[in-house]
Amino acid sequence: MGKFKIVQTAAPAGAGLPMEREGLGEFADGLVSYGVLDTPEKLIEACSDADACLVPGQRFTADVIGHLERCRVIVRYGVGYDVIDVEEASKKGIVVVNIPDFCLSEVANHALALLLDGAKKISRQDRWIRTGAWRGGRAPFLSPMGPIHGETVGLIGFGQIAQAFRRRLAALDMNVLVYDPFLAQERAEALDVELVSLEDLLTRSDYVSIHVPLLPTTQHLIDAEKLALLKPTAYLINTSRGPVIDQDALIEALQEGRIAGAGLDVFEVEPLPADSPLLHIETVTMTPHDASYADSTARTMWRRVGQEAALALRGQMPNTPVNLAAEPNMAWLQR
């Protein structure tokens, strides 16, 4: 059998990728990179003869996947796989894999950091001091400021990250509401959370944190109508996917002071455009889609990406497929 070709779709040409190679084991010599493949044409040119694709974030549309003649597996770095047309991949016999559990603690910690920053206005106070405005007394924008303890956090979605976040909130003596249509009442009671409707959650919460994947049913889940239900003192936190929120509606609500602020790690368009109004709204704290990052966690993920691809190349099912029922592509047998 000839050497397999494994394409990493965003690393500099000829990158070492040592962690991925370690995970790939006996297939490591087949790993190649050509720089950021940021158009369908570049992806097709590089990947049409690939046996596996390792994807940090490039879009594998139906057209791109249609040109993958030998591919057995597409491995998405991280949790979300909305950039990959999973249905089309399944038709082609390509297993799509994500790494759903590598960053649970990091994202939960990041959501907590955004909550605390909004609550205590830490970023704003830091900027205020740096301007030389502090001449004694409190910053003029501190009020309203809740006590944190005894306040209510609403979690939209209650998967593993949200559950990790909830454990951290317990240490702050915060009340927790949950909206998750897939969570049974008995399970909610066992986890000591109050299961409510989305509308009830939005009207009652002092902080709302989003923890759902991007699906057709969650795109713009939080729209102008839903934003209007929030308290004027409420903060909205998003560490999931940008398009879950109607960003234009959020900008309008922030500009008009209809909510107290937001903590955003993700956006509808990434990187955030240079002319985005969000850049000029003082009540927003932003981070560049890096909630999952820690040095050790990143190394673990990079190794796992290689390991999952290697399983498929050995003819085994990877550990974390998102389309388990896909019939495997056997075109490699014709080589």
VMD Tcl script that draws the C-alpha trace (Angstrom):
set ca {
  {0.00 0.00 0.00}
  {1.36 3.43 -0.91}
  {1.87 6.26 1.51}
  {-1.28 8.06 2.63}
  {-1.62 11.79 2.03}
  {-2.87 13.82 4.99}
  {-3.46 17.55 4.39}
  {-3.46 20.15 7.16}
  {-5.44 23.01 5.66}
  {-4.10 26.07 7.52}
  {-0.48 25.52 8.56}
  {2.39 27.30 6.76}
  {3.79 25.37 3.81}
  {6.09 22.66 5.07}
  {5.17 23.22 8.74}
  {6.54 20.71 11.23}
  {3.25 20.03 13.06}
  {5.01 17.81 15.63}
  {1.97 17.06 17.77}
  {-0.14 16.00 14.79}
  {2.71 13.82 13.56}
  {3.02 12.21 16.96}
  {-0.68 11.38 16.89}
  {-0.52 10.07 13.33}
  {2.16 7.55 14.29}
  {3.12 5.39 11.31}
  {1.31 7.76 8.93}
  {3.24 10.88 9.98}
  {5.40 11.01 6.85}
  {2.30 11.60 4.75}
  {1.34 14.85 6.49}
  {1.64 17.92 4.24}
  {0.68 21.59 4.45}
  {0.47 24.31 1.84}
  {-0.45 27.42 3.85}
  {-3.95 28.68 4.55}
  {-6.32 27.14 2.00}
  {-8.86 29.92 2.15}
  {-10.80 29.38 -1.07}
  {-12.69 26.38 -2.45}
  {-10.27 26.27 -5.37}
  {-7.25 25.99 -3.08}
  {-8.92 23.31 -0.98}
  {-9.84 21.26 -4.04}
  {-6.36 21.54 -5.51}
  {-4.68 20.46 -2.28}
  {-7.17 17.89 -1.02}
  {-8.68 16.15 -4.06}
  {-6.19 13.28 -3.69}
  {-5.96 13.39 0.12}
  {-6.76 10.39 2.28}
  {-7.40 12.59 5.32}
  {-7.93 16.30 5.93}
  {-7.10 18.05 9.20}
  {-9.19 21.22 9.33}
  {-8.71 24.14 11.75}
  {-11.59 26.12 10.26}
  {-11.68 26.10 6.45}
  {-15.09 25.58 4.87}
  {-15.63 22.14 3.36}
  {-18.73 22.83 1.31}
  {-20.62 20.29 -0.77}
  {-18.62 21.38 -3.82}
  {-15.29 20.89 -2.09}
  {-16.32 17.53 -0.64}
  {-17.55 16.44 -4.06}
  {-13.95 16.64 -5.31}
  {-12.51 14.47 -2.51}
  {-12.07 11.16 -4.29}
  {-9.94 9.25 -1.78}
  {-10.71 10.92 1.51}
  {-11.68 8.68 4.41}
  {-11.81 11.24 7.20}
  {-12.09 14.97 7.87}
  {-10.96 15.90 11.38}
  {-12.06 19.29 12.70}
  {-9.80 20.90 15.27}
  {-12.07 21.73 18.21}
  {-15.72 21.25 19.04}
  {-17.77 22.95 16.33}
  {-18.05 21.38 12.88}
  {-20.49 23.77 11.21}
  {-17.84 24.60 8.57}
  {-18.17 21.06 7.18}
  {-21.13 19.84 5.12}
  {-21.60 16.66 7.14}
  {-24.49 15.39 5.02}
  {-22.43 15.59 1.83}
  {-19.45 13.98 3.55}
  {-21.66 11.09 4.65}
  {-22.83 10.57 1.06}
  {-19.18 10.32 0.01}
  {-18.38 7.84 2.78}
  {-16.18 10.33 4.63}
  {-16.21 10.20 8.41}
  {-16.31 13.65 10.01}
  {-14.66 13.89 13.41}
  {-14.50 16.65 16.01}
  {-12.67 16.88 19.33}
  {-15.59 17.66 21.64}
  {-14.04 17.30 25.07}
  {-10.57 18.85 24.85}
  {-11.41 22.28 26.24}
  {-14.30 21.91 28.68}
  {-12.52 23.58 31.57}
  {-10.94 26.32 29.46}
  {-14.21 27.48 27.89}
  {-16.04 27.29 31.22}
  {-13.27 29.37 32.80}
  {-13.39 31.87 29.94}
  {-17.16 32.26 30.24}
  {-16.68 32.89 33.95}
  {-13.97 35.47 33.21}
  {-16.30 37.31 30.83}
  {-19.08 37.23 33.42}
  {-16.81 38.64 36.12}
  {-15.41 41.28 33.78}
  {-18.91 42.45 32.94}
  {-20.05 42.34 36.55}
  {-17.08 44.25 37.97}
  {-16.30 46.25 34.80}
  {-12.64 45.35 35.12}
  {-11.65 46.05 31.51}
  {-13.45 49.39 31.53}
  {-11.84 50.43 34.81}
  {-8.41 49.50 33.49}
  {-8.92 51.60 30.34}
  {-10.29 54.49 32.43}
  {-7.18 54.56 34.64}
  {-4.87 54.42 31.63}
  {-6.49 57.53 30.16}
  {-5.45 59.47 33.26}
  {-9.08 60.08 34.23}
  {-8.73 58.78 37.79}
  {-8.51 61.75 40.13}
  {-10.07 60.20 43.17}
  {-13.47 58.64 43.74}
  {-15.18 55.90 41.84}
  {-15.30 55.44 38.10}
  {-18.48 57.21 36.93}
  {-19.74 54.15 35.04}
  {-19.64 51.62 37.89}
  {-23.35 51.72 38.62}
  {-25.35 49.60 38.13}
  {-23.24 46.88 39.71}
  {-24.82 43.80 41.24}
  {-23.31 41.76 44.06}
  {-22.75 38.62 41.90}
  {-23.60 36.30 44.82}
  {-27.32 35.66 44.87}
  {-27.76 36.81 41.27}
  {-29.08 34.60 38.50}
  {-27.27 33.13 35.51}
  {-29.24 31.68 32.61}
  {-27.51 28.96 30.61}
  {-28.78 28.42 27.07}
  {-27.79 24.82 26.35}
  {-26.59 22.47 29.06}
  {-23.91 20.28 27.54}
  {-20.57 19.45 29.13}
  {-19.16 23.00 28.96}
  {-22.29 24.55 30.45}
  {-22.29 21.94 33.21}
  {-18.65 22.76 33.99}
  {-19.58 26.45 34.06}
  {-22.48 25.75 36.39}
  {-20.10 24.09 38.89}
  {-18.01 27.27 38.94}
  {-21.10 29.40 39.47}
  {-22.01 27.35 42.53}
  {-18.81 28.56 44.21}
  {-20.05 32.14 43.72}
  {-23.44 31.35 45.30}
  {-25.27 32.18 42.09}
  {-28.65 30.85 41.05}
  {-28.79 28.93 37.76}
  {-31.56 28.64 35.21}
  {-31.26 26.34 32.21}
  {-32.96 26.28 28.84}
  {-32.26 23.07 26.94}
  {-35.06 21.32 25.03}
  {-33.11 18.05 25.16}
  {-32.66 18.01 28.94}
  {-35.14 15.90 30.89}
  {-36.70 17.36 34.03}
  {-35.38 14.46 36.11}
  {-31.84 15.12 34.90}
  {-32.17 18.84 35.65}
  {-33.28 18.06 39.19}
  {-30.36 15.67 39.66}
  {-27.97 18.41 38.53}
  {-29.70 20.95 40.82}
  {-30.69 23.42 38.12}
  {-34.06 24.94 37.30}
  {-35.25 24.01 33.82}
  {-37.24 26.84 32.23}
  {-38.42 28.15 28.88}
  {-36.12 30.39 26.88}
  {-38.41 33.37 27.43}
  {-38.49 32.78 31.18}
  {-34.72 32.47 31.30}
  {-34.18 35.72 29.43}
  {-36.58 37.74 31.58}
  {-35.24 36.45 34.92}
  {-31.48 36.29 34.38}
  {-28.87 38.84 35.38}
  {-26.37 37.12 33.09}
  {-27.14 34.94 30.07}
  {-24.45 32.60 28.77}
  {-24.82 30.75 25.46}
  {-23.60 27.15 25.09}
  {-25.26 25.70 21.98}
  {-23.79 24.51 18.67}
  {-24.50 26.39 15.45}
  {-27.34 24.57 13.69}
  {-30.18 25.77 11.45}
  {-32.36 25.77 14.57}
  {-29.93 27.89 16.60}
  {-28.92 30.48 13.97}
  {-30.11 33.85 15.34}
  {-31.71 32.07 18.28}
  {-31.11 35.31 20.15}
  {-32.71 37.92 17.89}
  {-34.15 41.39 18.50}
  {-37.31 39.94 20.01}
  {-35.36 37.80 22.47}
  {-32.96 40.62 23.34}
  {-35.94 42.78 24.23}
  {-36.78 40.33 27.03}
  {-33.51 40.93 28.86}
  {-33.29 43.19 31.89}
  {-31.61 46.54 31.23}
  {-29.02 45.46 33.82}
  {-28.33 42.09 32.16}
  {-25.15 40.91 30.45}
  {-25.02 38.54 27.48}
  {-22.05 36.14 27.19}
  {-21.26 34.06 24.11}
  {-18.47 31.48 23.90}
  {-20.29 29.18 21.47}
  {-20.75 30.45 17.90}
  {-21.26 34.00 16.70}
  {-24.30 33.48 14.44}
  {-26.35 32.17 17.37}
  {-26.88 35.88 18.10}
  {-28.27 38.36 15.59}
  {-25.25 40.62 15.87}
  {-26.91 43.67 14.32}
  {-29.74 43.41 16.84}
  {-27.23 43.03 19.67}
  {-25.31 46.11 18.52}
  {-28.51 48.13 18.48}
  {-29.47 46.95 21.98}
  {-26.02 47.85 23.31}
  {-25.89 51.24 21.61}
  {-29.30 52.15 22.99}
  {-28.40 50.92 26.49}
  {-31.22 48.39 26.55}
  {-28.87 45.83 28.11}
  {-25.90 46.50 30.40}
  {-23.25 44.85 28.26}
  {-21.85 41.74 26.60}
  {-18.84 39.44 26.74}
  {-18.12 37.99 23.31}
  {-15.53 35.44 22.22}
  {-17.27 34.70 18.90}
  {-18.80 36.83 16.16}
  {-20.96 36.49 13.05}
  {-17.94 37.33 10.86}
  {-14.44 36.37 12.01}
  {-12.02 38.02 12.26}
  {-14.13 40.94 13.40}
  {-14.19 43.55 10.60}
  {-12.24 46.74 11.24}
  {-15.41 48.82 10.82}
  {-17.53 46.83 13.27}
  {-19.53 49.07 15.63}
  {-18.68 46.63 18.43}
  {-15.18 48.11 18.51}
  {-16.62 51.41 19.75}
  {-19.07 50.15 22.37}
  {-17.53 50.51 25.83}
  {-19.87 48.00 27.46}
  {-18.56 45.09 25.38}
  {-15.58 42.91 26.31}
  {-14.22 40.92 23.36}
  {-11.72 38.12 22.86}
  {-10.68 36.67 19.47}
  {-12.36 33.23 19.54}
  {-9.74 31.84 21.90}
  {-11.87 30.69 24.84}
  {-10.63 27.14 24.33}
  {-6.95 28.04 24.44}
  {-4.37 26.98 26.99}
  {-0.89 25.86 25.97}
  {-1.27 22.32 27.30}
  {-4.83 21.98 26.02}
  {-3.80 23.04 22.52}
  {-1.02 20.46 22.42}
  {-3.45 17.78 23.54}
  {-5.91 18.75 20.80}
  {-3.25 18.77 18.07}
  {-2.16 15.27 19.09}
  {-5.76 14.07 19.24}
  {-6.43 15.33 15.71}
  {-3.62 13.13 14.45}
  {-4.77 10.15 16.51}
  {-8.35 10.35 15.19}
  {-7.13 10.54 11.60}
  {-4.80 7.58 12.17}
  {-7.67 5.42 13.39}
  {-9.57 6.00 10.16}
  {-6.47 5.33 8.06}
  {-6.08 2.00 9.85}
  {-9.65 1.11 8.89}
  {-11.03 1.71 12.38}
  {-13.81 4.05 13.48}
  {-12.46 7.18 15.18}
  {-13.43 7.86 18.78}
  {-15.57 10.94 18.20}
  {-17.32 10.78 14.80}
  {-20.25 13.12 14.21}
  {-21.68 10.97 11.40}
  {-21.35 7.49 12.84}
  {-23.63 5.96 10.21}
  {-21.43 6.99 7.25}
  {-20.47 4.05 5.03}
  {-16.67 4.26 4.74}
  {-15.10 5.43 1.50}
  {-13.31 2.41 0.01}
  {-11.87 4.15 -3.06}
  {-8.37 3.70 -1.61}
  {-8.67 -0.03 -2.33}
  {-8.57 0.76 -6.07}
  {-5.10 2.28 -5.88}
}
mol new
graphics top color blue
foreach p $ca { graphics top sphere $p radius 0.5 }
foreach p [lrange $ca 0 end-1] q [lrange $ca 1 end] { graphics top cylinder $p $q radius 0.2 }
display resetview
